[in-house]
Amino acid sequence: MISLRKCIGCGSHKVKEDLIRIVKSSRNSNGDKIIIAEGYAEGRGAYLCKNEKCLKKAEKGKKLERAFSCKVNLDIYNRLEGMVKNSEQ
Ligand SMILES: [Zn+2]
């Protein structure tokens, strides 16, 4: 069985290989931290399609903030932007 994850931008379901995983890690010594999971990362996750449209939607609708119920650093958005741009080429 293929498990599908929901993109926080467009809301469509995709296989996790097609999505970027963003994780709220609670195992950080400085408290909760939002990270972009490249590989395995423990914590509560949210998923985003690898395209700019979905990122913009998520950013505008504060979907990450809602998914994690905390503030998301601009740095995370900047890194995500770099990632979606790379994968669109
Ligand atoms: Zn999407």
PDB file of the backbone (N, CA, C, O) and the ligand in Angstrom, with CONECT records:
HET     ZN  A 101       1
ATOM      1  N   MET A   1       0.840  -1.203   0.000  1.00  0.00           N
ATOM      2  CA  MET A   1       0.000   0.000   0.000  1.00  0.00           C
ATOM      3  C   MET A   1       0.874   1.252   0.000  1.00  0.00           C
ATOM      4  O   MET A   1       1.833   1.358   0.764  1.00  0.00           O
ATOM      5  N   ILE A   2       0.531   2.177  -0.854  1.00  0.00           N
ATOM      6  CA  ILE A   2       1.272   3.436  -0.903  1.00  0.00           C
ATOM      7  C   ILE A   2       0.587   4.439   0.019  1.00  0.00           C
ATOM      8  O   ILE A   2      -0.609   4.703  -0.100  1.00  0.00           O
ATOM      9  N   SER A   3       1.365   4.983   0.931  1.00  0.00           N
ATOM     10  CA  SER A   3       0.759   5.983   1.803  1.00  0.00           C
ATOM     11  C   SER A   3       0.980   7.372   1.228  1.00  0.00           C
ATOM     12  O   SER A   3       2.094   7.747   0.860  1.00  0.00           O
ATOM     13  N   LEU A   4      -0.091   8.112   1.162  1.00  0.00           N
ATOM     14  CA  LEU A   4      -0.042   9.440   0.577  1.00  0.00           C
ATOM     15  C   LEU A   4      -0.041  10.504   1.669  1.00  0.00           C
ATOM     16  O   LEU A   4      -0.649  10.350   2.728  1.00  0.00           O
ATOM     17  N   ARG A   5       0.650  11.565   1.374  1.00  0.00           N
ATOM     18  CA  ARG A   5       0.700  12.699   2.301  1.00  0.00           C
ATOM     19  C   ARG A   5       0.039  13.898   1.640  1.00  0.00           C
ATOM     20  O   ARG A   5       0.031  14.043   0.417  1.00  0.00           O
ATOM     21  N   LYS A   6      -0.508  14.739   2.483  1.00  0.00           N
ATOM     22  CA  LYS A   6      -1.230  15.894   1.975  1.00  0.00           C
ATOM     23  C   LYS A   6      -0.346  17.143   1.962  1.00  0.00           C
ATOM     24  O   LYS A   6       0.287  17.490   2.960  1.00  0.00           O
ATOM     25  N   CYS A   7      -0.323  17.795   0.825  1.00  0.00           N
ATOM     26  CA  CYS A   7       0.426  19.039   0.698  1.00  0.00           C
ATOM     27  C   CYS A   7      -0.319  20.159   1.421  1.00  0.00           C
ATOM     28  O   CYS A   7      -1.529  20.316   1.263  1.00  0.00           O
ATOM     29  N   ILE A   8       0.421  20.937   2.217  1.00  0.00           N
ATOM     30  CA  ILE A   8      -0.228  22.028   2.953  1.00  0.00           C
ATOM     31  C   ILE A   8      -0.546  23.212   2.048  1.00  0.00           C
ATOM     32  O   ILE A   8      -1.295  24.112   2.428  1.00  0.00           O
ATOM     33  N   GLY A   9       0.031  23.204   0.843  1.00  0.00           N
ATOM     34  CA  GLY A   9      -0.242  24.300  -0.084  1.00  0.00           C
ATOM     35  C   GLY A   9      -1.522  24.072  -0.866  1.00  0.00           C
ATOM     36  O   GLY A   9      -2.491  24.816  -0.716  1.00  0.00           O
ATOM     37  N   CYS A  10      -1.524  23.035  -1.706  1.00  0.00           N
ATOM     38  CA  CYS A  10      -2.663  22.808  -2.593  1.00  0.00           C
ATOM     39  C   CYS A  10      -3.664  21.813  -2.015  1.00  0.00           C
ATOM     40  O   CYS A  10      -4.792  21.718  -2.500  1.00  0.00           O
ATOM     41  N   GLY A  11      -3.269  21.084  -0.999  1.00  0.00           N
ATOM     42  CA  GLY A  11      -4.190  20.145  -0.377  1.00  0.00           C
ATOM     43  C   GLY A  11      -4.318  18.812  -1.087  1.00  0.00           C
ATOM     44  O   GLY A  11      -5.106  17.963  -0.669  1.00  0.00           O
ATOM     45  N   SER A  12      -3.554  18.613  -2.158  1.00  0.00           N
ATOM     46  CA  SER A  12      -3.648  17.335  -2.855  1.00  0.00           C
ATOM     47  C   SER A  12      -2.739  16.290  -2.202  1.00  0.00           C
ATOM     48  O   SER A  12      -1.769  16.625  -1.521  1.00  0.00           O
ATOM     49  N   HIS A  13      -3.071  15.042  -2.424  1.00  0.00           N
ATOM     50  CA  HIS A  13      -2.326  13.952  -1.805  1.00  0.00           C
ATOM     51  C   HIS A  13      -1.302  13.379  -2.762  1.00  0.00           C
ATOM     52  O   HIS A  13      -1.611  13.085  -3.917  1.00  0.00           O
ATOM     53  N   LYS A  14      -0.106  13.224  -2.287  1.00  0.00           N
ATOM     54  CA  LYS A  14       0.971  12.704  -3.128  1.00  0.00           C
ATOM     55  C   LYS A  14       1.836  11.732  -2.333  1.00  0.00           C
ATOM     56  O   LYS A  14       1.780  11.678  -1.104  1.00  0.00           O
ATOM     57  N   VAL A  15       2.643  10.962  -3.078  1.00  0.00           N
ATOM     58  CA  VAL A  15       3.594  10.088  -2.382  1.00  0.00           C
ATOM     59  C   VAL A  15       4.663  10.968  -1.753  1.00  0.00           C
ATOM     60  O   VAL A  15       4.998  12.033  -2.271  1.00  0.00           O
ATOM     61  N   LYS A  16       5.185  10.508  -0.639  1.00  0.00           N
ATOM     62  CA  LYS A  16       6.075  11.393   0.119  1.00  0.00           C
ATOM     63  C   LYS A  16       7.369  11.729  -0.612  1.00  0.00           C
ATOM     64  O   LYS A  16       8.013  12.732  -0.305  1.00  0.00           O
ATOM     65  N   GLU A  17       7.750  10.901  -1.573  1.00  0.00           N
ATOM     66  CA  GLU A  17       8.945  11.199  -2.352  1.00  0.00           C
ATOM     67  C   GLU A  17       8.792  12.474  -3.180  1.00  0.00           C
ATOM     68  O   GLU A  17       9.780  13.122  -3.526  1.00  0.00           O
ATOM     69  N   ASP A  18       7.553  12.824  -3.489  1.00  0.00           N
ATOM     70  CA  ASP A  18       7.303  14.016  -4.296  1.00  0.00           C
ATOM     71  C   ASP A  18       7.122  15.269  -3.461  1.00  0.00           C
ATOM     72  O   ASP A  18       6.841  16.349  -3.981  1.00  0.00           O
ATOM     73  N   LEU A  19       7.287  15.109  -2.171  1.00  0.00           N
ATOM     74  CA  LEU A  19       7.025  16.233  -1.282  1.00  0.00           C
ATOM     75  C   LEU A  19       8.239  16.577  -0.428  1.00  0.00           C
ATOM     76  O   LEU A  19       9.114  15.747  -0.181  1.00  0.00           O
ATOM     77  N   ILE A  20       8.259  17.807   0.004  1.00  0.00           N
ATOM     78  CA  ILE A  20       9.274  18.221   0.982  1.00  0.00           C
ATOM     79  C   ILE A  20       8.649  18.052   2.357  1.00  0.00           C
ATOM     80  O   ILE A  20       7.499  18.432   2.577  1.00  0.00           O
ATOM     81  N   ARG A  21       9.396  17.490   3.263  1.00  0.00           N
ATOM     82  CA  ARG A  21       8.875  17.295   4.611  1.00  0.00           C
ATOM     83  C   ARG A  21       9.457  18.340   5.551  1.00  0.00           C
ATOM     84  O   ARG A  21      10.669  18.536   5.629  1.00  0.00           O
ATOM     85  N   ILE A  22       8.572  18.987   6.245  1.00  0.00           N
ATOM     86  CA  ILE A  22       8.995  19.976   7.236  1.00  0.00           C
ATOM     87  C   ILE A  22       8.579  19.418   8.593  1.00  0.00           C
ATOM     88  O   ILE A  22       7.453  18.954   8.773  1.00  0.00           O
ATOM     89  N   VAL A  23       9.491  19.471   9.523  1.00  0.00           N
ATOM     90  CA  VAL A  23       9.250  18.807  10.797  1.00  0.00           C
ATOM     91  C   VAL A  23       9.403  19.774  11.962  1.00  0.00           C
ATOM     92  O   VAL A  23      10.302  20.614  11.998  1.00  0.00           O
ATOM     93  N   LYS A  24       8.504  19.622  12.895  1.00  0.00           N
ATOM     94  CA  LYS A  24       8.686  20.323  14.158  1.00  0.00           C
ATOM     95  C   LYS A  24       9.331  19.346  15.120  1.00  0.00           C
ATOM     96  O   LYS A  24       8.695  18.429  15.639  1.00  0.00           O
ATOM     97  N   SER A  25      10.589  19.569  15.335  1.00  0.00           N
ATOM     98  CA  SER A  25      11.348  18.664  16.174  1.00  0.00           C
ATOM     99  C   SER A  25      11.254  19.092  17.625  1.00  0.00           C
ATOM    100  O   SER A  25      11.533  20.240  17.974  1.00  0.00           O
ATOM    101  N   SER A  26      10.860  18.158  18.454  1.00  0.00           N
ATOM    102  CA  SER A  26      10.741  18.489  19.878  1.00  0.00           C
ATOM    103  C   SER A  26      11.922  17.935  20.658  1.00  0.00           C
ATOM    104  O   SER A  26      11.961  18.000  21.886  1.00  0.00           O
ATOM    105  N   ARG A  27      12.872  17.394  19.931  1.00  0.00           N
ATOM    106  CA  ARG A  27      14.021  16.773  20.588  1.00  0.00           C
ATOM    107  C   ARG A  27      15.213  17.714  20.639  1.00  0.00           C
ATOM    108  O   ARG A  27      16.347  17.301  20.882  1.00  0.00           O
ATOM    109  N   ASN A  28      14.935  18.968  20.408  1.00  0.00           N
ATOM    110  CA  ASN A  28      16.000  19.940  20.417  1.00  0.00           C
ATOM    111  C   ASN A  28      16.191  20.487  21.823  1.00  0.00           C
ATOM    112  O   ASN A  28      15.223  20.700  22.552  1.00  0.00           O
ATOM    113  N   SER A  29      17.422  20.709  22.191  1.00  0.00           N
ATOM    114  CA  SER A  29      17.707  21.173  23.546  1.00  0.00           C
ATOM    115  C   SER A  29      17.202  22.599  23.782  1.00  0.00           C
ATOM    116  O   SER A  29      16.952  23.005  24.917  1.00  0.00           O
ATOM    117  N   ASN A  30      17.059  23.341  22.697  1.00  0.00           N
ATOM    118  CA  ASN A  30      16.557  24.705  22.812  1.00  0.00           C
ATOM    119  C   ASN A  30      15.038  24.764  22.713  1.00  0.00           C
ATOM    120  O   ASN A  30      14.462  25.838  22.539  1.00  0.00           O
ATOM    121  N   GLY A  31      14.400  23.619  22.824  1.00  0.00           N
ATOM    122  CA  GLY A  31      12.949  23.597  22.703  1.00  0.00           C
ATOM    123  C   GLY A  31      12.544  23.197  21.297  1.00  0.00           C
ATOM    124  O   GLY A  31      13.356  22.666  20.539  1.00  0.00           O
ATOM    125  N   ASP A  32      11.294  23.449  20.949  1.00  0.00           N
ATOM    126  CA  ASP A  32      10.801  23.059  19.633  1.00  0.00           C
ATOM    127  C   ASP A  32      11.517  23.824  18.532  1.00  0.00           C
ATOM    128  O   ASP A  32      11.864  24.996  18.679  1.00  0.00           O
ATOM    129  N   LYS A  33      11.722  23.137  17.447  1.00  0.00           N
ATOM    130  CA  LYS A  33      12.398  23.774  16.344  1.00  0.00           C
ATOM    131  C   LYS A  33      11.827  23.259  15.027  1.00  0.00           C
ATOM    132  O   LYS A  33      11.592  22.062  14.862  1.00  0.00           O
ATOM    133  N   ILE A  34      11.610  24.176  14.100  1.00  0.00           N
ATOM    134  CA  ILE A  34      11.127  23.786  12.781  1.00  0.00           C
ATOM    135  C   ILE A  34      12.335  23.511  11.889  1.00  0.00           C
ATOM    136  O   ILE A  34      13.222  24.352  11.746  1.00  0.00           O
ATOM    137  N   ILE A  35      12.353  22.334  11.301  1.00  0.00           N
ATOM    138  CA  ILE A  35      13.455  22.004  10.398  1.00  0.00           C
ATOM    139  C   ILE A  35      12.919  21.433   9.091  1.00  0.00           C
ATOM    140  O   ILE A  35      11.789  20.950   9.028  1.00  0.00           O
ATOM    141  N   ILE A  36      13.731  21.493   8.065  1.00  0.00           N
ATOM    142  CA  ILE A  36      13.393  20.843   6.816  1.00  0.00           C
ATOM    143  C   ILE A  36      14.065  19.483   6.841  1.00  0.00           C
ATOM    144  O   ILE A  36      15.291  19.388   6.905  1.00  0.00           O
ATOM    145  N   ALA A  37      13.268  18.441   6.791  1.00  0.00           N
ATOM    146  CA  ALA A  37      13.796  17.096   6.957  1.00  0.00           C
ATOM    147  C   ALA A  37      14.376  16.582   5.649  1.00  0.00           C
ATOM    148  O   ALA A  37      13.655  16.333   4.683  1.00  0.00           O
ATOM    149  N   GLU A  38      15.680  16.431   5.641  1.00  0.00           N
ATOM    150  CA  GLU A  38      16.324  15.786   4.504  1.00  0.00           C
ATOM    151  C   GLU A  38      16.815  14.452   5.027  1.00  0.00           C
ATOM    152  O   GLU A  38      17.866  14.368   5.663  1.00  0.00           O
ATOM    153  N   GLY A  39      16.050  13.418   4.756  1.00  0.00           N
ATOM    154  CA  GLY A  39      16.330  12.149   5.396  1.00  0.00           C
ATOM    155  C   GLY A  39      15.403  11.985   6.587  1.00  0.00           C
ATOM    156  O   GLY A  39      14.341  12.604   6.647  1.00  0.00           O
ATOM    157  N   TYR A  40      15.805  11.156   7.526  1.00  0.00           N
ATOM    158  CA  TYR A  40      14.927  10.868   8.641  1.00  0.00           C
ATOM    159  C   TYR A  40      14.967  11.966   9.695  1.00  0.00           C
ATOM    160  O   TYR A  40      16.036  12.447  10.070  1.00  0.00           O
ATOM    161  N   ALA A  41      13.814  12.343  10.153  1.00  0.00           N
ATOM    162  CA  ALA A  41      13.732  13.307  11.250  1.00  0.00           C
ATOM    163  C   ALA A  41      12.494  12.991  12.061  1.00  0.00           C
ATOM    164  O   ALA A  41      11.403  12.792  11.528  1.00  0.00           O
ATOM    165  N   GLU A  42      12.699  12.952  13.359  1.00  0.00           N
ATOM    166  CA  GLU A  42      11.593  12.626  14.238  1.00  0.00           C
ATOM    167  C   GLU A  42      10.807  13.883  14.572  1.00  0.00           C
ATOM    168  O   GLU A  42      11.377  14.963  14.724  1.00  0.00           O
ATOM    169  N   GLY A  43       9.535  13.737  14.683  1.00  0.00           N
ATOM    170  CA  GLY A  43       8.719  14.884  15.058  1.00  0.00           C
ATOM    171  C   GLY A  43       7.461  14.977  14.228  1.00  0.00           C
ATOM    172  O   GLY A  43       7.196  14.141  13.364  1.00  0.00           O
ATOM    173  N   ARG A  44       6.700  16.004  14.505  1.00  0.00           N
ATOM    174  CA  ARG A  44       5.454  16.218  13.801  1.00  0.00           C
ATOM    175  C   ARG A  44       5.762  16.832  12.439  1.00  0.00           C
ATOM    176  O   ARG A  44       6.474  17.833  12.354  1.00  0.00           O
ATOM    177  N   GLY A  45       5.234  16.241  11.386  1.00  0.00           N
ATOM    178  CA  GLY A  45       5.598  16.690  10.055  1.00  0.00           C
ATOM    179  C   GLY A  45       4.484  17.361   9.272  1.00  0.00           C
ATOM    180  O   GLY A  45       3.299  17.138   9.522  1.00  0.00           O
ATOM    181  N   ALA A  46       4.892  18.183   8.325  1.00  0.00           N
ATOM    182  CA  ALA A  46       3.977  18.752   7.348  1.00  0.00           C
ATOM    183  C   ALA A  46       4.637  18.584   5.987  1.00  0.00           C
ATOM    184  O   ALA A  46       5.862  18.517   5.885  1.00  0.00           O
ATOM    185  N   TYR A  47       3.820  18.517   4.949  1.00  0.00           N
ATOM    186  CA  TYR A  47       4.373  18.233   3.633  1.00  0.00           C
ATOM    187  C   TYR A  47       4.012  19.312   2.631  1.00  0.00           C
ATOM    188  O   TYR A  47       2.964  19.953   2.714  1.00  0.00           O
ATOM    189  N   LEU A  48       4.922  19.490   1.679  1.00  0.00           N
ATOM    190  CA  LEU A  48       4.731  20.524   0.672  1.00  0.00           C
ATOM    191  C   LEU A  48       5.223  20.008  -0.681  1.00  0.00           C
ATOM    192  O   LEU A  48       6.292  19.404  -0.776  1.00  0.00           O
ATOM    193  N   CYS A  49       4.424  20.258  -1.730  1.00  0.00           N
ATOM    194  CA  CYS A  49       4.857  19.902  -3.082  1.00  0.00           C
ATOM    195  C   CYS A  49       6.124  20.668  -3.432  1.00  0.00           C
ATOM    196  O   CYS A  49       6.372  21.760  -2.922  1.00  0.00           O
ATOM    197  N   LYS A  50       6.917  20.072  -4.312  1.00  0.00           N
ATOM    198  CA  LYS A  50       8.143  20.748  -4.707  1.00  0.00           C
ATOM    199  C   LYS A  50       7.862  21.748  -5.818  1.00  0.00           C
ATOM    200  O   LYS A  50       8.447  21.663  -6.898  1.00  0.00           O
ATOM    201  N   ASN A  51       6.989  22.672  -5.562  1.00  0.00           N
ATOM    202  CA  ASN A  51       6.812  23.760  -6.518  1.00  0.00           C
ATOM    203  C   ASN A  51       6.468  25.067  -5.825  1.00  0.00           C
ATOM    204  O   ASN A  51       5.960  25.104  -4.705  1.00  0.00           O
ATOM    205  N   GLU A  52       6.770  26.131  -6.547  1.00  0.00           N
ATOM    206  CA  GLU A  52       6.692  27.462  -5.961  1.00  0.00           C
ATOM    207  C   GLU A  52       5.254  27.860  -5.628  1.00  0.00           C
ATOM    208  O   GLU A  52       5.000  28.553  -4.642  1.00  0.00           O
ATOM    209  N   LYS A  53       4.333  27.416  -6.457  1.00  0.00           N
ATOM    210  CA  LYS A  53       2.922  27.737  -6.254  1.00  0.00           C
ATOM    211  C   LYS A  53       2.451  27.290  -4.875  1.00  0.00           C
ATOM    212  O   LYS A  53       1.819  28.049  -4.140  1.00  0.00           O
ATOM    213  N   CYS A  54       2.764  26.075  -4.549  1.00  0.00           N
ATOM    214  CA  CYS A  54       2.334  25.519  -3.263  1.00  0.00           C
ATOM    215  C   CYS A  54       3.027  26.210  -2.111  1.00  0.00           C
ATOM    216  O   CYS A  54       2.429  26.437  -1.059  1.00  0.00           O
ATOM    217  N   LEU A  55       4.290  26.545  -2.311  1.00  0.00           N
ATOM    218  CA  LEU A  55       5.019  27.247  -1.260  1.00  0.00           C
ATOM    219  C   LEU A  55       4.388  28.606  -0.998  1.00  0.00           C
ATOM    220  O   LEU A  55       4.208  29.002   0.153  1.00  0.00           O
ATOM    221  N   LYS A  56       4.055  29.318  -2.067  1.00  0.00           N
ATOM    222  CA  LYS A  56       3.447  30.646  -1.918  1.00  0.00           C
ATOM    223  C   LYS A  56       2.091  30.543  -1.220  1.00  0.00           C
ATOM    224  O   LYS A  56       1.745  31.357  -0.364  1.00  0.00           O
ATOM    225  N   LYS A  57       1.344  29.524  -1.610  1.00  0.00           N
ATOM    226  CA  LYS A  57       0.043  29.309  -0.977  1.00  0.00           C
ATOM    227  C   LYS A  57       0.199  29.047   0.506  1.00  0.00           C
ATOM    228  O   LYS A  57      -0.539  29.585   1.332  1.00  0.00           O
ATOM    229  N   ALA A  58       1.156  28.224   0.825  1.00  0.00           N
ATOM    230  CA  ALA A  58       1.395  27.873   2.221  1.00  0.00           C
ATOM    231  C   ALA A  58       1.854  29.088   3.015  1.00  0.00           C
ATOM    232  O   ALA A  58       1.465  29.294   4.164  1.00  0.00           O
ATOM    233  N   GLU A  59       2.696  29.885   2.363  1.00  0.00           N
ATOM    234  CA  GLU A  59       3.240  31.060   3.018  1.00  0.00           C
ATOM    235  C   GLU A  59       2.126  32.085   3.266  1.00  0.00           C
ATOM    236  O   GLU A  59       1.998  32.631   4.362  1.00  0.00           O
ATOM    237  N   LYS A  60       1.340  32.326   2.245  1.00  0.00           N
ATOM    238  CA  LYS A  60       0.254  33.302   2.328  1.00  0.00           C
ATOM    239  C   LYS A  60      -0.786  32.900   3.369  1.00  0.00           C
ATOM    240  O   LYS A  60      -1.260  33.728   4.147  1.00  0.00           O
ATOM    241  N   GLY A  61      -1.126  31.627   3.367  1.00  0.00           N
ATOM    242  CA  GLY A  61      -2.148  31.148   4.285  1.00  0.00           C
ATOM    243  C   GLY A  61      -1.619  30.766   5.653  1.00  0.00           C
ATOM    244  O   GLY A  61      -2.357  30.266   6.503  1.00  0.00           O
ATOM    245  N   LYS A  62      -0.322  31.009   5.858  1.00  0.00           N
ATOM    246  CA  LYS A  62       0.338  30.648   7.126  1.00  0.00           C
ATOM    247  C   LYS A  62       0.058  29.189   7.507  1.00  0.00           C
ATOM    248  O   LYS A  62      -0.241  28.864   8.656  1.00  0.00           O
ATOM    249  N   LYS A  63       0.170  28.330   6.492  1.00  0.00           N
ATOM    250  CA  LYS A  63      -0.166  26.919   6.709  1.00  0.00           C
ATOM    251  C   LYS A  63       0.822  26.203   7.631  1.00  0.00           C
ATOM    252  O   LYS A  63       0.448  25.327   8.411  1.00  0.00           O
ATOM    253  N   LEU A  64       2.074  26.594   7.520  1.00  0.00           N
ATOM    254  CA  LEU A  64       3.061  25.960   8.401  1.00  0.00           C
ATOM    255  C   LEU A  64       2.833  26.375   9.846  1.00  0.00           C
ATOM    256  O   LEU A  64       2.891  25.557  10.764  1.00  0.00           O
ATOM    257  N   GLU A  65       2.573  27.659  10.027  1.00  0.00           N
ATOM    258  CA  GLU A  65       2.296  28.159  11.370  1.00  0.00           C
ATOM    259  C   GLU A  65       1.098  27.426  11.969  1.00  0.00           C
ATOM    260  O   GLU A  65       1.078  27.081  13.151  1.00  0.00           O
ATOM    261  N   ARG A  66       0.099  27.199  11.111  1.00  0.00           N
ATOM    262  CA  ARG A  66      -1.100  26.508  11.586  1.00  0.00           C
ATOM    263  C   ARG A  66      -0.826  25.043  11.885  1.00  0.00           C
ATOM    264  O   ARG A  66      -1.303  24.499  12.881  1.00  0.00           O
ATOM    265  N   ALA A  67      -0.056  24.415  11.014  1.00  0.00           N
ATOM    266  CA  ALA A  67       0.230  22.990  11.200  1.00  0.00           C
ATOM    267  C   ALA A  67       1.019  22.749  12.487  1.00  0.00           C
ATOM    268  O   ALA A  67       0.828  21.742  13.168  1.00  0.00           O
ATOM    269  N   PHE A  68       1.892  23.676  12.801  1.00  0.00           N
ATOM    270  CA  PHE A  68       2.747  23.475  13.966  1.00  0.00           C
ATOM    271  C   PHE A  68       2.331  24.312  15.163  1.00  0.00           C
ATOM    272  O   PHE A  68       2.903  24.189  16.246  1.00  0.00           O
ATOM    273  N   SER A  69       1.352  25.149  14.968  1.00  0.00           N
ATOM    274  CA  SER A  69       0.932  26.138  15.972  1.00  0.00           C
ATOM    275  C   SER A  69       2.096  26.839  16.667  1.00  0.00           C
ATOM    276  O   SER A  69       2.170  26.915  17.893  1.00  0.00           O
ATOM    277  N   CYS A  70       2.994  27.342  15.839  1.00  0.00           N
ATOM    278  CA  CYS A  70       4.059  28.201  16.336  1.00  0.00           C
ATOM    279  C   CYS A  70       4.601  29.041  15.180  1.00  0.00           C
ATOM    280  O   CYS A  70       4.232  28.847  14.021  1.00  0.00           O
ATOM    281  N   LYS A  71       5.464  29.959  15.517  1.00  0.00           N
ATOM    282  CA  LYS A  71       6.025  30.841  14.514  1.00  0.00           C
ATOM    283  C   LYS A  71       7.035  30.082  13.651  1.00  0.00           C
ATOM    284  O   LYS A  71       7.793  29.248  14.146  1.00  0.00           O
ATOM    285  N   VAL A  72       7.028  30.389  12.353  1.00  0.00           N
ATOM    286  CA  VAL A  72       7.989  29.753  11.460  1.00  0.00           C
ATOM    287  C   VAL A  72       8.947  30.826  10.937  1.00  0.00           C
ATOM    288  O   VAL A  72       8.531  31.839  10.373  1.00  0.00           O
ATOM    289  N   ASN A  73      10.216  30.576  11.139  1.00  0.00           N
ATOM    290  CA  ASN A  73      11.252  31.514  10.745  1.00  0.00           C
ATOM    291  C   ASN A  73      11.243  31.791   9.249  1.00  0.00           C
ATOM    292  O   ASN A  73      10.987  30.899   8.440  1.00  0.00           O
ATOM    293  N   LEU A  74      11.525  33.030   8.895  1.00  0.00           N
ATOM    294  CA  LEU A  74      11.622  33.398   7.492  1.00  0.00           C
ATOM    295  C   LEU A  74      12.711  32.585   6.797  1.00  0.00           C
ATOM    296  O   LEU A  74      12.629  32.297   5.603  1.00  0.00           O
ATOM    297  N   ASP A  75      13.700  32.235   7.550  1.00  0.00           N
ATOM    298  CA  ASP A  75      14.800  31.417   7.051  1.00  0.00           C
ATOM    299  C   ASP A  75      14.304  30.093   6.465  1.00  0.00           C
ATOM    300  O   ASP A  75      14.826  29.611   5.460  1.00  0.00           O
ATOM    301  N   ILE A  76      13.296  29.519   7.105  1.00  0.00           N
ATOM    302  CA  ILE A  76      12.723  28.264   6.612  1.00  0.00           C
ATOM    303  C   ILE A  76      12.080  28.489   5.240  1.00  0.00           C
ATOM    304  O   ILE A  76      12.259  27.694   4.317  1.00  0.00           O
ATOM    305  N   TYR A  77      11.337  29.577   5.127  1.00  0.00           N
ATOM    306  CA  TYR A  77      10.700  29.885   3.849  1.00  0.00           C
ATOM    307  C   TYR A  77      11.728  30.135   2.749  1.00  0.00           C
ATOM    308  O   TYR A  77      11.561  29.717   1.603  1.00  0.00           O
ATOM    309  N   ASN A  78      12.793  30.831   3.135  1.00  0.00           N
ATOM    310  CA  ASN A  78      13.851  31.091   2.155  1.00  0.00           C
ATOM    311  C   ASN A  78      14.498  29.799   1.676  1.00  0.00           C
ATOM    312  O   ASN A  78      14.776  29.633   0.488  1.00  0.00           O
ATOM    313  N   ARG A  79      14.731  28.894   2.609  1.00  0.00           N
ATOM    314  CA  ARG A  79      15.348  27.612   2.231  1.00  0.00           C
ATOM    315  C   ARG A  79      14.404  26.789   1.373  1.00  0.00           C
ATOM    316  O   ARG A  79      14.823  26.140   0.414  1.00  0.00           O
ATOM    317  N   LEU A  80      13.115  26.821   1.730  1.00  0.00           N
ATOM    318  CA  LEU A  80      12.123  26.079   0.943  1.00  0.00           C
ATOM    319  C   LEU A  80      12.061  26.633  -0.477  1.00  0.00           C
ATOM    320  O   LEU A  80      11.943  25.890  -1.451  1.00  0.00           O
ATOM    321  N   GLU A  81      12.144  27.955  -0.566  1.00  0.00           N
ATOM    322  CA  GLU A  81      12.102  28.594  -1.871  1.00  0.00           C
ATOM    323  C   GLU A  81      13.267  28.123  -2.738  1.00  0.00           C
ATOM    324  O   GLU A  81      13.103  27.836  -3.924  1.00  0.00           O
ATOM    325  N   GLY A  82      14.431  28.050  -2.129  1.00  0.00           N
ATOM    326  CA  GLY A  82      15.592  27.548  -2.842  1.00  0.00           C
ATOM    327  C   GLY A  82      15.392  26.119  -3.305  1.00  0.00           C
ATOM    328  O   GLY A  82      15.795  25.756  -4.410  1.00  0.00           O
ATOM    329  N   MET A  83      14.773  25.311  -2.468  1.00  0.00           N
ATOM    330  CA  MET A  83      14.557  23.902  -2.797  1.00  0.00           C
ATOM    331  C   MET A  83      13.561  23.724  -3.932  1.00  0.00           C
ATOM    332  O   MET A  83      13.795  22.925  -4.838  1.00  0.00           O
ATOM    333  N   VAL A  84      12.454  24.456  -3.895  1.00  0.00           N
ATOM    334  CA  VAL A  84      11.454  24.289  -4.957  1.00  0.00           C
ATOM    335  C   VAL A  84      11.987  24.808  -6.280  1.00  0.00           C
ATOM    336  O   VAL A  84      11.668  24.264  -7.337  1.00  0.00           O
ATOM    337  N   LYS A  85      12.796  25.854  -6.226  1.00  0.00           N
ATOM    338  CA  LYS A  85      13.355  26.391  -7.460  1.00  0.00           C
ATOM    339  C   LYS A  85      14.316  25.403  -8.099  1.00  0.00           C
ATOM    340  O   LYS A  85      14.342  25.241  -9.319  1.00  0.00           O
ATOM    341  N   ASN A  86      15.102  24.747  -7.261  1.00  0.00           N
ATOM    342  CA  ASN A  86      16.031  23.740  -7.765  1.00  0.00           C
ATOM    343  C   ASN A  86      15.322  22.583  -8.421  1.00  0.00           C
ATOM    344  O   ASN A  86      15.750  22.098  -9.468  1.00  0.00           O
ATOM    345  N   SER A  87      14.225  22.129  -7.803  1.00  0.00           N
ATOM    346  CA  SER A  87      13.582  20.927  -8.308  1.00  0.00           C
ATOM    347  C   SER A  87      12.683  21.213  -9.508  1.00  0.00           C
ATOM    348  O   SER A  87      12.193  20.283 -10.148  1.00  0.00           O
ATOM    349  N   GLU A  88      12.462  22.492  -9.818  1.00  0.00           N
ATOM    350  CA  GLU A  88      11.641  22.808 -10.981  1.00  0.00           C
ATOM    351  C   GLU A  88      12.437  22.798 -12.265  1.00  0.00           C
ATOM    352  O   GLU A  88      11.862  22.761 -13.352  1.00  0.00           O
ATOM    353  N   GLN A  89      13.747  22.832 -12.154  1.00  0.00           N
ATOM    354  CA  GLN A  89      14.593  22.897 -13.353  1.00  0.00           C
ATOM    355  C   GLN A  89      14.560  21.595 -14.130  1.00  0.00           C
ATOM    356  O   GLN A  89      15.216  21.478 -15.165  1.00  0.00           O
TER     357      GLN A  89
HETATM  358 ZN    ZN A 101       0.867  21.125  -3.380  1.00  0.00          ZN2+
END
